[in-house]
Amino acid sequence: MSIDKKTTIREVARFANVSIGTVDRVLNNRGNVSLEKEKAVKEAVAKLQYEPNRVAQSLAKQRRKVKIGITFPDVERYFWAKVKDGIDRAEKELQPLGVEFVVHTTSSYNIEEQVNALEALKNQGVHGICMVPHHFQKLNSTIDAYAEAGIPIITFISDSPESRRLAYMGVDDVKSGETAAKLMGLYLKGKGKILIFAIHREVLCIDERIQGFLHKLHSEFPEIEVMNVYDVSGGNHLYDYENYQDDVQHLTERILLEYEDLQGIYVTNSLTNYVGRAALSLGFQDKLSIIGHETTEDTRHLMATNTIDALVCQTPDIEVYYAAKQMYEYLAVPSKPLNLKFKRRSTILINELL
């Protein structure tokens, strides 16, 4: 192979099918690497004729520790548990490079609580913050102030595009909503009366899903009537977690008894299981098409009983992982171009794919 262009540590990691952190541990004899991976790294180094940059290594040893703060609402815990998995993955990979993560969750979508969480992270000396904004506009001035103070912010899962946030890592939620509308149209064969449960609509990802859903429905399925859009919002209230879930289920039960000719419900987030539970308890599982978001053990069970028809799913663990990686690279390697918008595709889960 040509060696005009020097091989990078990233190429060694890719060749050996390991992380950059693993290569770093092997090259610097830091241990905590299996014999199999150590052998793979050494073979890659020899094959690619990699020569570590001793100057860069010396600078790396002198470089300050990078402290990254992460905040998100730990409310629908079966969903946000996946975010914790993504943080664990990033931590295992970046900790050998001197990265420390400081996590501060909130117990609701309350804006003041999130502002306090950001302040707590700042007081702990973080150099950058990854966050899920509780509101797509009301936090703009706060995010701008942190940017002005030299603490960059990357959003994940949901965004504040009009703020001075550095980048966004998540799915295209308009397309997710369009996908949900397509599924609803197919299940109802293009005709019927439906409701939308807009849960946490003040969070941008939810509002974008509704926009996409309504646009697709009106353009392709004009004979499907949206009878009402229920704004089920916990944004400005400190909800008790279990009571909040019960509120959604009880509201669904009341609505199902009120709308006798209802044929479908679109649920905009992972509380689809509580809507499904209400439908099942009232014997509506064969009368309704329920389309929602995210997969949990509960939604999979309800799908197996034909209560929930389809789910549009994202990968929150991967989104927070890339947000943390982007923040580290921005702080540690400022000359490297930043991926300003990392948008993944949603996936579809139906009964036949369980």
C-alpha positions in Angstrom: 0.0 0.0 0.0 1.0 3.6 -0.5 2.3 5.3 2.6 2.5 8.9 1.2 -0.5 9.7 3.4 0.1 8.8 7.1 -2.2 6.2 8.6 -4.4 7.6 11.4 -5.4 5.9 14.7 -9.0 5.9 13.4 -8.0 3.8 10.4 -6.1 1.4 12.7 -9.3 1.1 14.9 -11.4 0.4 11.9 -9.0 -2.2 10.5 -8.8 -4.0 13.8 -12.6 -3.6 14.4 -12.1 -2.0 17.8 -12.7 1.4 19.3 -10.1 4.3 19.2 -9.9 4.0 22.9 -8.9 0.4 22.7 -6.1 1.3 20.2 -4.9 4.0 22.5 -4.8 1.6 25.5 -2.8 -0.9 23.5 -0.3 1.7 22.2 0.3 3.2 25.6 0.2 -0.1 27.6 -2.7 1.0 29.7 -4.1 -2.5 30.1 -7.8 -3.5 30.4 -7.8 -5.0 26.8 -8.4 -8.6 25.9 -5.6 -10.6 24.4 -7.7 -11.0 21.2 -8.2 -7.3 20.8 -4.6 -6.5 21.7 -3.4 -8.9 19.0 -5.8 -7.4 16.4 -4.5 -3.9 17.2 -0.9 -4.9 16.9 -1.5 -6.7 13.6 -3.3 -3.6 12.3 -0.5 -1.4 13.3 2.0 -3.6 11.5 -0.1 -4.1 8.4 -0.9 -0.4 8.0 2.6 0.7 9.1 1.1 3.1 11.6 3.6 5.4 13.4 2.2 7.2 16.5 2.7 10.9 16.5 4.9 11.3 19.6 4.3 15.1 19.7 0.6 14.6 19.7 0.9 11.9 22.4 2.9 14.3 24.5 0.3 17.0 24.0 -2.5 14.6 24.8 -0.9 13.8 28.2 -0.9 17.5 29.0 -4.4 18.2 27.7 -7.0 19.1 30.2 -9.6 16.5 31.2 -12.8 16.9 29.1 -16.0 17.0 31.2 -19.3 16.6 29.4 -22.6 17.2 31.0 -25.8 15.4 29.8 -29.4 16.2 30.9 -32.7 14.7 29.8 -36.1 14.0 31.3 -36.1 10.6 33.0 -39.9 10.3 32.8 -41.0 7.5 30.5 -38.3 5.4 32.0 -38.6 2.4 29.6 -37.6 4.9 26.8 -35.0 6.9 28.7 -33.3 3.8 30.0 -32.0 3.4 26.4 -30.4 6.8 26.6 -28.5 5.6 29.7 -27.3 2.7 27.7 -26.0 5.0 25.1 -24.2 7.1 27.7 -22.6 4.0 29.1 -21.3 3.0 25.7 -19.8 6.5 25.1 -18.3 6.5 28.6 -16.6 3.1 28.0 -15.1 4.4 24.8 -14.1 7.9 25.8 -13.1 7.4 29.4 -9.6 6.2 28.4 -9.2 9.5 26.5 -9.7 11.5 29.7 -13.5 12.2 29.3 -15.7 12.4 32.3 -19.5 12.4 32.0 -21.8 14.2 34.4 -25.5 13.2 34.1 -28.3 15.3 35.6 -31.8 14.1 34.8 -35.1 15.9 35.5 -38.2 14.3 36.8 -40.5 16.1 34.4 -40.6 18.3 31.2 -40.8 21.4 33.4 -38.7 24.2 31.9 -37.6 25.6 35.2 -36.4 22.2 36.3 -34.3 21.9 33.2 -32.8 25.4 33.6 -31.8 24.3 37.1 -30.3 21.1 35.8 -28.2 23.1 33.3 -27.0 25.4 36.1 -26.0 22.4 38.2 -23.9 21.0 35.3 -22.2 24.4 34.9 -21.4 24.5 38.6 -19.8 21.1 38.3 -17.4 22.5 35.7 -18.5 20.9 32.5 -16.9 22.0 29.2 -19.9 21.2 27.1 -23.5 19.9 27.5 -25.7 17.4 25.6 -29.4 18.0 26.2 -33.0 17.2 25.2 -34.7 20.6 25.2 -38.0 20.6 27.1 -39.3 23.3 24.8 -38.3 24.2 21.2 -38.4 28.0 21.9 -38.5 28.9 25.5 -35.0 27.6 26.2 -33.4 29.5 23.3 -32.1 32.4 25.5 -30.7 29.9 28.0 -28.9 27.9 25.4 -27.6 31.2 23.8 -26.3 32.3 27.2 -24.3 29.1 27.7 -22.8 29.4 24.2 -21.8 33.0 25.0 -20.2 31.8 28.2 -18.1 29.2 26.2 -20.1 26.2 27.1 -21.4 24.7 23.8 -24.6 22.7 23.7 -25.5 19.8 21.4 -29.2 18.7 21.3 -30.3 15.1 20.9 -33.7 13.4 20.3 -35.3 16.8 20.2 -34.0 20.2 19.0 -34.0 24.0 19.5 -33.1 25.0 16.0 -33.5 28.7 16.5 -31.0 28.7 19.4 -27.2 28.9 19.2 -26.9 25.2 19.9 -23.9 23.6 18.2 -25.5 20.6 16.5 -28.5 18.2 16.6 -28.4 14.4 16.8 -31.7 12.6 16.2 -34.2 11.3 13.7 -36.2 13.3 11.2 -39.4 13.5 13.2 -41.5 15.0 10.3 -40.8 11.9 8.3 -41.6 9.7 11.4 -45.0 11.4 11.5 -45.5 10.9 7.8 -44.6 7.2 8.3 -47.2 6.9 11.1 -49.9 8.5 8.8 -49.0 6.1 6.0 -49.5 3.2 8.3 -52.8 4.5 9.6 -54.0 5.1 6.1 -53.1 1.5 5.1 -54.7 -0.1 8.2 -57.9 1.9 7.8 -58.0 1.4 4.0 -58.1 5.1 3.5 -61.3 5.9 5.4 -62.3 6.5 9.0 -62.4 8.8 12.0 -59.3 9.1 14.2 -57.9 11.0 17.2 -54.4 12.2 17.9 -52.9 12.1 21.3 -50.3 14.9 21.3 -48.2 14.0 24.3 -45.6 16.7 25.3 -46.3 18.8 22.2 -44.1 21.6 23.5 -41.1 19.3 22.8 -40.2 19.9 19.1 -39.9 16.3 18.1 -43.6 15.7 19.1 -44.8 18.8 17.2 -42.9 17.8 14.1 -44.4 14.3 14.2 -47.9 15.8 14.2 -47.0 18.2 11.3 -45.7 15.2 9.3 -48.7 13.1 10.2 -51.3 15.7 9.2 -49.6 16.6 6.0 -49.4 13.0 4.8 -52.9 12.3 5.9 -54.4 15.3 4.1 -52.4 14.7 0.9 -52.8 10.9 0.6 -55.8 9.9 2.7 -58.4 12.8 2.5 -61.2 10.5 3.6 -59.6 10.0 7.0 -61.1 12.6 9.4 -59.1 13.8 12.4 -61.9 14.4 14.9 -59.7 15.9 17.6 -56.1 16.5 18.7 -55.7 16.0 22.5 -52.8 18.0 23.9 -51.7 15.8 26.8 -48.9 17.9 28.2 -46.8 17.6 31.4 -44.4 20.3 30.4 -45.2 22.9 33.1 -46.2 20.5 35.9 -44.1 18.4 38.1 -46.0 15.1 37.5 -45.6 12.1 39.7 -44.5 9.5 37.2 -47.1 6.8 38.0 -49.9 9.3 38.2 -49.0 10.8 34.9 -49.2 7.4 33.2 -52.6 6.7 34.9 -53.8 10.1 33.6 -53.1 9.1 30.0 -54.8 5.7 30.5 -57.9 7.2 32.2 -58.2 9.9 29.5 -58.1 7.2 26.8 -60.9 5.2 28.6 -63.1 8.3 28.8 -62.5 9.2 25.2 -63.2 5.7 23.9 -66.6 5.7 25.6 -67.3 9.2 24.2 -66.4 8.5 20.5 -68.6 5.6 19.5 -67.6 5.7 15.8 -63.9 6.1 16.4 -61.7 3.9 14.3 -58.1 4.9 15.0 -55.7 6.7 17.4 -52.3 8.1 16.7 -50.1 8.4 19.8 -47.1 10.7 19.4 -44.7 9.1 21.9 -43.8 6.1 23.9 -46.9 6.3 26.1 -48.6 4.3 23.4 -48.8 1.3 25.8 -51.1 3.2 28.2 -53.5 4.0 25.3 -53.3 0.4 24.3 -54.0 -0.8 27.9 -57.2 1.3 28.0 -58.4 0.0 24.6 -57.7 -3.6 25.7 -59.5 -3.2 29.1 -62.6 -1.9 27.3 -62.6 -4.6 24.6 -61.7 -2.2 21.8 -58.6 -4.1 20.5 -60.4 -5.3 17.4 -62.3 -2.1 16.7 -59.4 0.4 16.6 -56.2 0.9 14.7 -53.6 2.3 17.1 -50.4 3.6 15.7 -47.7 4.9 18.1 -44.0 5.3 18.8 -41.2 3.3 20.4 -41.0 -0.4 21.5 -41.2 -1.6 25.0 -42.0 -5.0 26.5 -45.5 -3.7 27.2 -46.1 -2.4 23.6 -44.8 -5.7 22.2 -47.3 -7.6 24.3 -50.1 -5.3 23.2 -49.1 -5.7 19.6 -49.2 -9.5 20.0 -52.8 -9.2 21.1 -53.6 -7.0 18.1 -54.3 -4.0 20.3 -51.5 -1.9 18.8 -51.1 -2.2 15.1 -47.7 -0.6 14.4 -44.9 1.4 16.0 -42.5 3.9 14.5 -39.3 3.5 16.5 -36.1 5.5 17.0 -32.7 4.6 18.6 -32.2 7.0 21.5 -29.1 5.1 22.7 -27.3 5.8 19.4 -28.5 9.4 19.3 -27.0 10.3 22.7 -23.9 8.3 21.9 -23.2 10.3 18.8 -24.0 13.6 20.6 -21.4 12.8 23.3 -18.9 11.7 20.6 -19.5 14.9 18.6 -19.1 17.0 21.8 -15.8 15.3 22.7 -14.4 15.8 19.2 -15.4 19.4 19.1 -13.8 20.1 22.5 -10.7 17.9 22.0 -10.1 18.3 18.2 -11.5 21.7 17.4 -10.0 21.6 13.9 -12.1 18.6 12.9 -15.3 19.5 11.0 -18.5 19.1 13.0 -21.5 17.1 11.8 -24.2 19.7 12.4 -27.2 17.5 11.8 -27.0 13.7 12.4 -30.4 12.4 11.4 -31.1 8.7 11.5 -34.0 6.9 9.9 -36.9 5.6 12.1 -37.8 1.9 11.8 -41.3 0.2 11.7 -42.4 -2.6 14.0 -45.6 -4.6 13.2 -47.0 -7.8 14.6 -45.4 -9.9 11.9 -41.9 -8.7 12.8 -42.1 -9.4 16.5 
